[in-house]
Amino acid sequence: MFKGGMVEMMKKAKQMQEDMKSVQEEIKLISCRGESASGAVKIDLNGDYKVTNIELDNSLLSDKEMLGDLIMIAINDASSQVSTISKEKMKNVTGGLNLPF
């Protein structure tokens, strides 16, 4: 009886591992846009947290310090979105278990 339960548990673990790999590949394909200054700065991040696009309104180019702050805010916004989506997708695979990946 125990052997059968162990085999079933191993099958479930293998399936979860395969599902997690699939979800990780899916996450890599997502794209999130962070914005600041009412859309004057727009930054796109992919699921690997890599910047894929930056759009800056020309009116911001004269104030270098402010532009740097707005870029940082937009990146943090997009990063937060990627993190939220990733956690939600992984939660679906792990059944809500808080696993460290």
N, C-alpha and C positions, 0 to 999 in steps of 0.2 A: 504494500500500500504506500509506504513512504517513497519507494523508488519511483513509482508512477507519479507521485506528487512532485518529486524533484525534477523529473523529466519535463513535466508540464511547466514548472517554474522556469526551467532553463529555456524552454521554447518561448515563453512570454518575455524573458529577458532579452533573448536574441531578437524577437520582433520589436521590442522597444528600442533596441540599439539601431535596428534598421530604420525604424520610423524617425528616430532622432537624427540620423544621418540625412534622411530625406528632407526633414524640416530645416536642418542647418543649410542645406543647399538652396532651399526655397528662400530662407532669410537672406542669403547672399544676393538674391535677385531683387529684393525690395529697394525702393528709393523713397526717401523722405525729404521734404523741403522745409527748412527752417527759415524764418523771416524775422526781420527787425525793422524798426522805423517805418511801420505801416507798409511794409513791402518794398521799401527802398533798397534793402539788402535781402537777397534770396540766395540760399546755399542748399544744394542738394547733396545728400549723403546716401551711399548704398548700404547694404546690410553688413558690410565689413567695416563700417564707419569711415569709409574713404570719401573725400570730397570729390564729386563728379561734375559739379557746375557751380559757378558763382556769377550772380548778376548784381551789379551795383548801379544805382541811379547816379547820373553825372553830377547832380547837385551836391553829392557827398564828397566829391574828390578834393575839395579845397581844405577839409579839416581832417588831417591824417589821424590824429588821436581819436576823434570821435568815430571815424570810419573803422579803426581797429576794434573799438569797443562794440560797434554794431555787428561787425563780422563775428566776433566772439559770441555775442548773444544769439545770432542766427545759427551758428554751428552747434551751440549748446541746445537750442530748440530742436534742430534736426536730430541730434544725438539722442535726446530724450525720447523722441518719437520712435527711432530705430530700437532703442532699448525696450520700450513698452510693447512694441509689436513682437519683438523677439521673445520676450518673457511670456507673452500670451500664447504664441505658437508652441513654445516648449512646454508650457503648462498643459496644453492639450495632449501632448505625447506622454508626459510623465504622470499624468493623472493628478496634477496638483502638488506632487512631491517637489520640494525645494532642493534640487540637485545643483551642484556647483559647476555649471557650464553655460 
